[in-house]
Structure formats: structure tokens, C-alpha cells
């Protein structure tokens, strides 16, 4: 049993992925509150927009660590979400600050359902990734 850089990268990914799971759950709850009119769209967008860039940064950081560790399959699994996040941020509505969600158009039924579906898909991806990273950490710890 040896502690390698690959094992460290999986441990780091487990911790960061847990944070991303909480971000996804927060997004799902926030969009549900918007859908049921429990919260004001301006307040909700002000609480959601500061989380967008940290989510993207956290995901990029541990994938960069996987890249340095030579865990190519794990990087390839994460590339589609990284590409989607970059495209989503690049094509975001014109806003004065960082973030994705505009209070004026977030209440459109199609935009709200798209954002809610995106939150569920990200939650599923992060949950599956969590168990894969757990498997990868155990495998890298016992395989040397």
C-alpha cells in the first residue's frame, strides 16, 4: 500500500466533489423556490451568481491535478462538463457582474425549467463522480 500522487488527487477530488454536490443541491433548491414563488428573483440571482465562478474553478482545479497525476480516463470523463461550463459562461446573458442568472429572464418558464434540469444533471454527474473518485482512491492506494 503506497500513497501516490494519484491517490492524493482522488482524495482532493472527493473533498472538492462534495462541495460541488452541495452547490448543485443549493441550485436545485433555489430554482424550486423560484418556481413556487417563495423568493424574489433578484435576491435569488444575487445568491446564485457568486457561486458560479467558484464552482467552475473548483472543477478545473481538481481536473488539472488529475492531468498532472496522469489520470487520463478521469480527465476524459470530466472534459464534457468543463466544455459545457465554458460554453455556458461564454454565451451567458449580458450582465454587469460575474454569473449566469439574470433576474429579468430567470422567471421565464423555459429558462427556469432549463436551469432546474441543469442542476439535476450536474447533481447526478457529481454524485456518480464522487463514487468513481472513491473507487479510484481505493484502487490507487491498494494497487502499488
Secondary structure per residue as TSV (DSSP state, phi and psi in degrees):
chain	resnum	aa	ss	phi	psi
A	1	X	-	360.0	121.3
A	2	X	-	-130.6	142.9
A	3	X	-	-93.4	107.0
A	4	X	-	-105.9	174.0
A	5	X	H	-66.4	-30.8
A	6	X	H	-64.0	-41.9
A	7	X	H	-64.0	-40.7
A	8	X	H	-61.6	-40.9
A	9	X	H	-65.6	-37.3
A	10	X	H	-70.1	-36.7
A	11	X	H	-64.6	-44.1
A	12	X	H	-62.0	-41.5
A	13	X	H	-65.4	-36.9
A	14	X	H	-61.5	-44.9
A	15	X	H	-65.2	-48.7
A	16	X	H	-66.5	-35.6
A	17	X	H	-67.1	-34.3
A	18	X	H	-62.5	-39.8
A	19	X	H	-63.8	-42.2
A	20	X	H	-66.5	-32.6
A	21	X	H	-64.1	-42.7
A	22	X	H	-64.6	-38.6
A	23	X	H	-61.0	-45.1
A	24	X	H	-64.1	-41.4
A	25	X	H	-63.8	-41.1
A	26	X	H	-61.9	-41.1
A	27	X	H	-63.8	-43.0
A	28	X	H	-62.8	-44.5
A	29	X	H	-64.5	-41.1
A	30	X	H	-63.6	-42.3
A	31	X	H	-70.0	-31.5
A	32	X	H	-67.9	-38.8
A	33	X	H	-63.6	-38.1
A	34	X	H	-66.0	-40.0
A	35	X	H	-65.2	-35.7
A	36	X	T	-96.5	10.0
A	37	X	T	59.9	34.9
A	38	X	-	-82.5	-22.9
A	39	X	S	-133.3	155.3
A	40	X	-	-73.8	136.1
A	41	X	H	-61.8	-33.2
A	42	X	H	-67.2	-46.4
A	43	X	H	-63.9	-40.3
A	44	X	H	-66.0	-43.4
A	45	X	H	-67.1	-34.0
A	46	X	H	-67.1	-26.2
A	47	X	H	-88.8	-24.4
A	48	X	H	-86.9	-38.5
A	49	X	H	-61.2	-37.2
A	50	X	H	-67.5	-12.6
A	51	X	H	-90.9	-11.8
A	52	X	H	-68.0	-55.2
A	53	X	H	-65.1	-40.2
A	54	X	H	-61.9	-36.4
A	55	X	H	-62.1	-46.9
A	56	X	H	-65.0	-40.9
A	57	X	H	-65.5	-44.8
A	58	X	H	-60.2	-44.1
A	59	X	H	-64.2	-40.7
A	60	X	H	-67.7	-37.5
A	61	X	H	-63.1	-51.7
A	62	X	H	-74.2	-21.2
A	63	X	H	-75.0	-31.2
A	64	X	H	-65.7	-38.9
A	65	X	H	-64.3	-39.8
A	66	X	H	-62.2	-38.7
A	67	X	H	-63.3	-43.3
A	68	X	H	-66.5	-36.0
A	69	X	H	-76.4	-11.4
A	70	X	T	81.8	22.4
A	71	X	-	-89.3	77.2
A	72	X	H	-68.2	-39.2
A	73	X	H	-63.2	-39.6
A	74	X	H	-67.2	-39.4
A	75	X	H	-64.3	-42.4
A	76	X	H	-64.0	-34.8
A	77	X	H	-65.5	-31.0
A	78	X	H	-92.5	-14.3
A	79	X	H	-59.2	-41.8
A	80	X	H	-60.1	-40.0
A	81	X	H	-69.4	-37.5
A	82	X	H	-62.9	-45.0
A	83	X	H	-63.5	-40.5
A	84	X	H	-63.3	-44.2
A	85	X	H	-62.6	-41.7
A	86	X	H	-64.6	-44.4
A	87	X	H	-65.7	-40.6
A	88	X	H	-63.4	-40.8
A	89	X	H	-73.6	-33.5
A	90	X	H	-68.9	-34.1
A	91	X	T	-102.0	23.3
A	92	X	-	-69.9	162.7
A	93	X	-	-66.9	154.8
A	94	X	-	-64.5	120.3
A	95	X	-	-136.6	161.4
A	96	X	S	-82.7	-23.2
A	97	X	S	-127.8	179.9
A	98	X	S	-71.9	152.4
A	99	X	-	134.0	176.0
A	100	X	S	-115.4	-22.7
A	101	X	-	-103.2	122.3
A	102	X	-	-101.2	124.9
A	103	X	T	-62.6	-24.9
A	104	X	T	-76.5	-27.7
A	105	X	T	-115.0	0.0
A	106	X	T	-70.6	-23.3
A	107	X	T	-84.7	-3.5
A	108	X	S	-62.4	138.9
A	109	X	H	-61.2	-40.7
A	110	X	H	-71.9	-37.4
A	111	X	H	-67.1	-42.9
A	112	X	H	-65.3	-42.8
A	113	X	H	-68.7	-35.0
A	114	X	H	-64.5	-44.3
A	115	X	H	-65.8	-38.7
A	116	X	H	-67.9	-41.4
A	117	X	H	-63.7	-40.4
A	118	X	H	-61.0	-40.4
A	119	X	H	-63.1	-42.3
A	120	X	H	-66.1	-41.1
A	121	X	H	-65.8	-41.8
A	122	X	H	-64.8	-39.1
A	123	X	H	-61.4	-44.8
A	124	X	H	-63.0	-43.0
A	125	X	H	-62.6	-44.8
A	126	X	H	-68.5	-34.9
A	127	X	H	-67.0	-45.0
A	128	X	H	-63.6	-39.6
A	129	X	H	-63.6	-38.4
A	130	X	H	-58.0	-46.8
A	131	X	H	-70.5	-33.3
A	132	X	H	-66.8	-41.1
A	133	X	H	-66.7	-35.3
A	134	X	H	-63.2	-44.7
A	135	X	H	-62.6	-45.0
A	136	X	H	-62.9	-37.5
A	137	X	H	-66.6	-46.9
A	138	X	H	-63.3	-43.7
A	139	X	H	-62.7	-42.1
A	140	X	H	-72.6	-25.1
A	141	X	H	-76.7	-34.3
A	142	X	H	-100.4	-5.4
A	143	X	-	-93.2	3.5
A	144	X	-	-106.7	360.0
